[in-house]
Amino acid sequence: VATVTVHTVRDALKRKVRSDTRDPRSHLMAAFSAANARVFAQTGSTDDFVAGGASLTAALMIDDHAYIAHVGQARAYLCRDGALSALTEDDALAGDDWLGTRTHVPTEARTGNLLTRTLGTQATLEASVMHVRLMHADALMLSTGGVHTIVAADEMLYALQAAHSSSDVASRLLEILKLRGAPHGGTVIVGRALTERTPPVSDCFRPATIR
């Protein structure tokens, strides 16, 4: 499911952005809708759809602008001037919030978060999209849900400030996951603005992805 989702969003954005960069918000929403339809057709339209959902947070970079689309439990963070801010919120009910929620999930199975929105578990879906104007020395980090549920915000901030490269940031955070026995690991993507004040996107962000 994850591979299908990522490839569908990537391919849809390639087609749209190559011909038109004037409406990135609509391009992202269309790409997420396409991924949702494809996953739903494969798994969500059958009785076992509960296992077919996917969380995804994606960033579309155009010059010094970041357009971030989000569904589910993956997250986007912005590190600026020594502070870390979460740009997205989980589409989930956590812990005791389940108790007052009508659900067919057995009580004894409610050990984690209940995702209220994922790709592929409903016929139509509208992603949340936000826009951030990037500044010199900003760091943009995307992570899967398994990362921010185990790694604290101050640990993320320390890694972003202390590391010498985007790859080093990802390695530090994933090492924490490993030491704490994260059962499914995680994915971290870091982009850092390290050039002139208004750099072109090709030079400004050098993403590193480590699983």
Helices and strands as residue ranges (DSSP letters): H 2-19, H 24-39, I 40-44, G 49-52, E 56-62, E 65-71, E 75-80, E 83-86, E 92-93, G 95-100, G 107-109, E 114-115, E 128-133, E 139-143, H 145-148, H 153-162, H 166-179, E 188-192, H 201-204, E 208-210
